[in-house]
Amino acid sequence: MSDPWLSTAFANSSGSFADGVEPTEEPPSPVPPEIEAIGLPKPESALKRAISTCDIMSNVFRHMASNPASDSDEQMSTSRRSLFLAAQSCRAFVEPALDSLWAVIPSLVPLLSLLPSLKKVDDKLVLGDIAPQDWERFDLHARRVRVILMKKPHSPVSPYVYLRIPHHKSSDLLPGLQEVRIAHLANHYGSRRIDPSCLFTVLTPKVHLLELNENAIRDSEFFGTFLSFAIVKAPKLHHMILRGDSSIDDKLNSILQFKDLKTVELLLPNVFLSVGFIQELGNLEDLYELTLDTGKRPPVPITDCPPCRRTKEEAKRGTGIVS
């Protein structure tokens, strides 16, 4: 079985499942005039119409597709395989099945692999000469991508690949991209890391959700730079999710520059949020959901708070405030 990400040879797929119905030996009985006048559809045409209606099949394949936020790697693999087989089975399924198959990608590597000159040199993927027509297959599937979900390390890509791409592509690389997610990297990958550098080439104003977990937050150089970059490239961001144990207090103020945020989730146990920061978050006009699980203010000695001075015994019992 070839890799569903890279297979695009569906042009010669078989026809509709409803084709090839054997005719009966006897001619059909004439339709009564009153029924013929109503123009009722022929029984065999309903299935054909459903299969050939792109909107209907798109909904079907969207239900077959995996949920990037909750499904396991095994579930996602099974879903991709089903969509891949569907795209091979019927001409009417090709476009809607491929739309769902390519809707979520783990990095840019599957798309880069469609470029003929991509090759591995010294354990890194590098690009050779690129002709204008080489981008046709790339663009065919890049337009289908809606989510980048980075969950595991991929083949190392030379940084020069991402530097070259903007010189070949004047338009958005992933014009339909809506969500960027970097998941938490499982421990069994050892020292291997997710390389998020491709994200600097794909952000567009259409991106409305950004999720960064510990792997991205731990890299302070990437985290601060990427947030600043996102302010420029995706200023209309609606949803922000940050989770991790790293201390990033000095970089959180960048969030306040996303004025159109509707939901914010900050699960940062080692970060202290000042009252002023929380108040500014609350002043965002469109914000309707705020989830905070962060570090607490350092404890203040009782003697430094005269209005709330208590004896040690009363403090243990949690009672007896003395003025």
C-alpha positions in Angstrom: 0.0 0.0 0.0 1.5 3.3 -1.0 1.5 6.3 1.3 -1.9 8.1 1.0 -0.2 11.4 1.5 1.8 11.1 -1.7 -0.5 9.2 -4.1 -2.3 11.4 -6.5 -3.0 9.0 -9.5 -6.8 9.0 -9.4 -7.5 10.3 -12.9 -8.3 6.9 -14.2 -10.6 5.8 -11.4 -13.6 3.7 -12.1 -17.0 5.2 -12.8 -20.1 5.7 -10.7 -21.4 2.7 -8.6 -24.7 3.3 -10.3 -23.4 2.7 -13.8 -23.7 -0.5 -15.8 -27.2 -1.6 -14.8 -28.3 -4.5 -17.0 -31.5 -3.7 -19.1 -34.4 -6.1 -18.8 -35.4 -8.3 -21.7 -38.9 -7.0 -22.0 -39.5 -3.3 -22.7 -40.9 -1.5 -19.6 -44.6 -0.8 -19.4 -45.6 2.7 -20.5 -45.9 5.2 -17.8 -49.4 6.4 -17.1 -50.0 9.9 -18.5 -50.8 11.4 -15.1 -47.5 10.1 -13.6 -45.5 11.1 -16.6 -46.9 14.6 -16.3 -45.7 14.9 -12.7 -42.1 14.2 -13.8 -41.2 11.9 -11.0 -37.5 10.9 -11.0 -36.5 7.5 -12.2 -35.8 5.1 -9.3 -32.2 4.5 -10.4 -31.4 8.2 -10.8 -31.6 9.0 -7.1 -28.3 7.2 -6.2 -26.6 8.7 -9.2 -27.6 12.2 -8.2 -26.5 11.7 -4.6 -23.1 10.3 -5.6 -22.5 13.0 -8.2 -23.5 15.9 -5.8 -20.2 17.2 -4.4 -21.7 18.8 -1.3 -23.3 15.5 -0.2 -20.2 13.5 -0.7 -18.1 16.2 0.9 -20.2 15.8 4.1 -19.9 12.0 4.0 -16.1 12.2 3.7 -15.8 14.8 6.4 -17.5 12.4 8.8 -15.0 9.7 7.7 -12.1 12.1 8.4 -10.3 12.0 11.8 -10.6 14.6 14.4 -7.2 16.2 14.7 -7.8 17.4 18.3 -8.8 14.1 19.8 -8.1 11.1 17.6 -5.1 8.8 18.2 -2.4 8.2 15.5 -4.0 4.8 14.8 -7.5 6.3 14.2 -6.0 9.0 12.0 -4.1 6.4 10.0 -7.2 4.3 9.5 -9.2 7.4 8.4 -6.6 8.4 5.9 -6.5 4.9 4.4 -10.3 4.8 4.0 -10.3 8.2 2.3 -7.4 7.1 0.1 -9.3 4.0 -1.0 -12.5 6.0 -1.6 -10.7 8.4 -3.9 -9.5 5.4 -5.9 -12.9 3.7 -6.2 -15.0 6.2 -8.1 -14.5 9.3 -10.2 -17.2 11.2 -8.3 -15.4 10.5 -5.0 -12.0 11.8 -6.1 -12.3 15.5 -5.3 -14.3 15.3 -2.0 -12.3 12.4 -0.7 -9.0 14.1 -1.5 -10.3 17.3 0.2 -10.7 15.4 3.4 -7.5 13.3 3.0 -5.4 16.4 2.7 -7.4 18.6 5.1 -5.0 17.8 8.0 -1.3 17.4 7.4 1.5 16.8 10.0 4.0 19.1 8.4 5.0 20.5 4.9 7.0 17.3 4.1 4.0 15.4 2.5 3.5 18.4 0.1 7.2 19.0 -0.5 7.5 15.3 -1.5 5.4 16.1 -4.5 8.2 18.2 -5.9 10.3 16.1 -8.2 13.6 17.7 -7.1 13.2 16.9 -3.4 15.8 14.4 -2.2 17.7 13.4 0.9 21.3 14.5 1.3 23.2 13.7 4.5 19.9 12.7 6.3 18.3 16.1 5.4 15.7 16.8 2.7 16.9 19.4 0.2 15.5 20.9 -3.0 17.2 20.9 -6.3 16.1 23.0 -9.3 12.4 23.7 -9.5 10.6 24.4 -12.7 7.3 26.4 -12.7 5.3 23.3 -13.7 6.7 21.4 -10.8 4.3 23.3 -8.5 1.2 22.1 -10.2 0.8 18.9 -8.2 1.9 20.8 -5.0 -0.8 23.5 -5.5 -3.4 20.9 -6.4 -3.3 19.5 -2.9 -2.0 22.5 -1.0 -5.3 24.3 -1.6 -7.1 21.5 0.3 -5.1 21.9 3.6 -7.1 23.4 6.5 -5.0 22.3 9.5 -1.4 21.7 10.3 -1.1 19.4 13.3 2.4 18.6 14.3 2.4 15.6 16.6 5.7 13.8 15.9 9.1 14.4 14.5 9.4 14.2 10.7 12.4 13.8 8.3 14.8 16.7 8.9 14.4 19.5 6.3 17.2 21.8 5.3 16.4 25.3 6.5 17.4 26.5 3.0 14.3 24.8 1.6 12.0 27.2 3.6 14.1 30.1 2.6 13.8 29.3 -1.1 10.1 28.7 -1.2 9.0 32.4 -1.0 11.2 33.2 -4.0 9.3 30.6 -6.1 5.8 31.3 -4.7 4.4 34.8 -4.7 0.9 33.6 -3.5 0.0 31.9 -0.2 1.6 28.5 0.1 -1.5 27.1 1.9 -4.3 29.4 0.9 -7.0 27.6 2.9 -5.1 27.1 6.1 -7.3 27.8 9.2 -5.6 26.1 12.2 -2.0 25.6 13.4 -1.5 23.1 16.2 1.8 21.8 17.7 0.9 19.0 20.0 2.8 17.7 23.0 5.6 15.4 21.9 5.4 11.9 23.5 8.5 10.8 25.6 9.2 7.8 23.4 10.6 10.0 20.7 13.6 10.7 23.0 15.8 13.6 21.9 14.1 14.0 18.5 12.2 17.2 18.3 9.4 18.7 16.2 10.8 21.3 13.8 8.2 24.1 13.5 10.3 26.3 11.2 8.0 25.6 8.3 5.2 27.6 10.0 6.9 30.9 9.1 6.1 30.1 5.5 2.4 29.2 5.8 0.7 31.7 8.1 -2.0 33.8 6.4 -4.7 36.1 7.6 -7.2 33.2 7.3 -5.6 31.4 10.2 -8.0 31.7 13.1 -6.7 29.1 15.7 -3.3 28.8 17.2 -2.4 26.0 19.6 1.1 25.7 21.1 2.0 23.0 23.6 5.1 22.4 25.7 7.4 21.5 22.7 6.8 24.9 21.1 6.7 26.9 24.3 9.9 25.4 25.7 11.9 26.8 22.8 11.8 30.4 23.9 13.6 31.6 20.8 10.9 30.1 18.5 8.0 31.0 20.8 8.6 34.7 21.1 9.6 35.1 17.4 6.6 33.1 16.2 4.1 35.1 18.3 5.5 38.3 17.0 5.3 37.0 13.5 1.7 35.8 13.9 0.7 39.3 15.0 1.7 40.5 11.6 0.6 37.5 9.4 -2.5 36.4 11.3 -3.8 39.5 13.1 -7.4 38.3 13.0 -6.7 35.2 15.2 -9.9 34.1 17.1 -8.6 31.3 19.3 -5.4 31.0 21.3 -4.3 27.9 23.2 -1.0 27.8 25.2 -0.1 24.8 27.4 3.2 23.9 29.0 5.4 24.0 32.1 8.0 26.5 30.8 8.1 30.0 32.2 7.1 32.5 29.5 5.9 35.4 31.6 7.9 38.0 29.6 6.3 36.9 26.3 2.6 36.7 27.2 1.9 40.4 26.6 2.1 39.7 22.9 -1.3 37.9 23.2 -2.9 41.3 24.0 -2.1 42.5 20.5 -4.6 40.0 19.0 -7.6 42.2 19.3 -10.1 39.8 17.8 -9.6 36.9 20.2 -12.8 35.1 21.1 -11.4 32.3 23.2 -8.2 32.0 25.2 -6.9 29.0 27.1 -3.7 29.3 29.1 -2.6 26.2 31.0 0.7 27.4 32.3 1.3 26.3 35.9 4.7 28.0 36.2 3.6 31.4 34.9 2.2 34.1 37.1 -0.4 36.3 35.5 -0.5 39.9 36.8 -3.8 41.5 37.6 -3.2 44.1 34.9 -2.7 41.4 32.2 -5.9 39.7 33.2 -7.8 43.0 33.1 -6.5 43.7 29.7 -7.6 40.3 28.5 -11.0 41.0 29.9 -11.2 44.2 27.9 -11.0 42.5 24.6 -14.3 43.2 23.1 -15.0 39.8 21.4 -13.6 37.6 24.1 -16.4 35.3 25.4 -14.4 32.3 26.9 -11.3 32.5 29.1 -9.7 29.4 30.7 -6.8 30.0 33.1 -4.7 27.5 35.0 -1.6 29.3 35.9 0.9 29.8 38.8 -0.1 31.7 41.9 1.3 34.9 43.3 4.2 34.2 45.6 3.0 34.0 49.3 3.1 37.3 51.2 4.3 37.1 54.8 1.5 37.7 57.3 3.5 40.5 59.0 3.5 42.4 55.7 -0.3 42.6 55.7 -1.3 44.6 58.8 -5.1 44.7 58.0 -5.2 40.9 57.9 -2.8 40.0 60.7 -3.6 36.6 62.4 -2.0 34.5 65.0 -0.3 31.2 63.9 -3.1 29.2 65.5 -5.8 31.2 63.8 -4.0 31.0 60.4 -3.9 27.2 60.7 -7.7 27.2 61.4 -8.3 29.7 58.6 -10.2 32.0 61.0 -9.7 34.9 63.4 -8.7 38.0 61.3 -7.5 40.6 63.7 -7.6 44.3 63.0 
